[in-house]
Amino acid sequence: MANLASVSKTRKFSSRNSSLGDKIFDIIIYVVLTLLMVVTLYPFINTLAVSLNAAADSMKGGIHLLPRQFSLENYKFVFNENTVYNATLISVLRSVIGTIVTVFASAMVAYTISRPEYVLRKFVTIAFIITMYINGGLIPNFLLIRDLGLLDTFAVYILPGIIGVFNLIIIRSFIEQLPDSILESARIDGAGDFRTFVNIVLPLCLPVLATVALFSTVSQWNSWFDVFLYNSSNEHLSTLQYELQKILQNSNTTSSAESGFANSGAGDSMKVSPLSIRATMTIVASVPMIIIYPFLQKYFVKGMTVGGVKG
């Protein structure tokens, strides 16, 4: 009886210690996550406050979470540009079409090189991986695009990056984890490779496809340098990011001129500044991605854990 009592007391003591240790650990986790949340959100909130603040007042600094002098002049300056609306449409079309084509094409190639019966799969995989380390360079790429007749066309936004090697590897790793019995049963039922890919592989790969879609959408939405290289002479194919870059350059020139007038006593206080326009551009360009991400978050988490557990 004495032994049982001592064992019971020992268990209660260890349980209390374990419970106390768990609580301390939970508190530490909450504190760390709270700090990470603050570090992550503060720059965005600060940028939003600067974009909603009067430009002349923003130049003084000291703006943190709320605008000191509320103003919509920065957004009026950005959206008063007539080219912004057409550029937004082109950016949306580019992001949607480019993402769909990239995901489908990358998934097809990934499915092909994941099949053990494909004898050239190792060679093709190595050839794709080499392109991640070796690039032809800016001038050869431009000459290739020109010779292909893609200059001043919408297709230049889609075709050159139709296959992303990083996306390809992620999708292939996910497909290799699928049970072989599912694919074999489809072949026994008479399904060909394309039908097996469309009706079985794609639905099972939804998490990783959503992850790749998010990567592709962000890349397409934020891209502007290819517009500058290949379509800068065609305003109808300009994208939002490229137009925002031009607006920022114009604001730099305008602010310099207004500063000269102010110094000579002939000008009013400036309505916009490079700092305020830069903050406004950041908010305008980020809002679509912020709206899209919550819908893909649950798939994104699953897709990023590819390779962690073998099926």
C-alpha positions, -999 to +999 in steps of 0.1 A: +000+000+000+029+024+008+044+016-025+012+023-044+008+056-025+043+067-034+038+058-070+005+078-071+022+108-056+051+105-081+026+104-110+007+134-097+039+154-093+052+145-128+018+154-142+018+188-125+054+194-138+044+183-173+013+205-172+034+235-161+060+228-187+034+226-214+019+259-203+053+276-204+060+262-238+026+274-251+032+309-237+066+310-255+050+298-288+023+325-285+048+352-278+070+342-307+040+339-331+027+373-319+061+389-326+062+373-360+027+386-368+037+421-357+069+420-378+049+408-408+019+431-406+036+463-395+054+471-428+021+466-448+001+487-424+028+514-424+028+514-462-010+517-462-008+547-438+018+564-460-003+559-491-033+575-473-013+604-460-007+638-476+025+637-496+042+668-482+035+656-446+048+621-454+082+636-463+086+647-427+085+610-415+071+597-382+041+579-397+035+545-382+001+528-381-023+557-390-021+585-415-014+619-399-031+640-426-056+618-444-056+623-482-066+603-513-045+624-537-020+596-541-046+572-553-062+599-575-028+605-591-024+568-599-059+561-612-061+594-632-037+577-657-059+564-685-035+536-693-039+521-658-073+505-665-063+488-698-030+477-681-050+462-652-071+442-677-040+429-695-024+420-661-055+400-651-057+382-685-020+375-683-022+361-648-053+340-654-043+326-688-006+322-680-014+304-647-038+279-664-015+272-693+016+269-670-001+246-645-016+223-671+016+221-692+039+216-662+016+189-649+016+170-682+054+170-684+057+161-647+034+132-652+054+120-682+088+121-665+073+104-634+064+073-653+090+045-649+082+031-683+094+063-700+130+054-708+142+090-713+128+104-681+162+107-663+178+124-693+148+148-697+148+156-660+185+164-660+181+186-691+154+206-674+175+209-642+205+222-661+184+251-673+180+262-637+218+268-634+227+279-670+209+307-688+215+319-724+215+355-712+195+386-719+206+393-755+202+357-767+168+355-751+158+387-769+171+375-802+152+342-798+119+360-789+124+383-820+131+354-843+100+336-830+079+366-839+067+371-804+077+408-801+047+431-795+024+401-789+004+389-759+019+354-764+053+366-752+039+367-717+028+331-718+050+309-741+086+316-728+077+306-693+052+279-700+073+253-682+088+262-648+114+237-637+109+243-600+071+238-605+079+207-626+099+191-598+073+198-572+045+183-592+066+152-602+074+146-566+037+147-557+027+124-586+054+098-576+037+095-542+004+085-557-004+048-553+005+028-584-026+007-579-049+036-589-031+042-622-029+005-629-066+001-623-073+029-648-052+011-674-070-022-668-103-004-674-089+008-708-080+044-700-052+058-720-024+080-707-041+113-714-074+102-699-057+088-669-038+121-665-070+143-668-095+121-649-073+106-622-039+124-618-051+160-620-079+156-593-055+138-569-029+165-575-052+194-566-031+206-535+002+208-554-015+223-585-030+250-563+005+257-549+020+260-583-009+281-594-002+305-566+035+308-575+026+313-612+000+339-605+022+360-583+050+357-608+028+368-637+011+396-618+044+411-605+063+408-638+071+440-656+106+436-671+095+414-700+070+442-709+098+467-710+119+444-732+094+430-756+062+452-756+073+486-745+063+501-778+028+487-776+007+506-750-023+482-756-002+453-742+013+472-712+007+457-678-002+473-645+032+468-630+049+484-660+025+514-659+031+518-621+068+519-628+063+547-654+041+566-629+068+564-603+093+578-628+069+606-637+064+614-600+101+617-595+103+642-624+072+661-612+084+663-576+117+677-587+100+704-608+076+713-581+105+715-556+122+740-579+091+761-582+086+760-544+122+772-538+115+801-562+083+810-544+061+802-574+046+768-565+022+752-540+029+723-517+033+692-537+003+668-539+023+636-545+059+625-539+080+595-548+076+582-513+038+584-513+035+571-549+057+542-541+036+533-511+004+536-531+018+514-559+027+487-533-009+487-520-025+487-555-002+458-567-006+438-535-044+438-530-052+412-557-027+387-542-041+393-507-076+385-520-065+353-538-043+338-511-070+329-485-088+308-511-056+288-519-042+287-484-055+252-474-041+237-506-009+257-503-001+242-469-006+207-483+013+214-514+044+227-496+046+195-475+052+174-507+079+149-500+076+150-462+056+117-460+057+089-485+024+075-496 
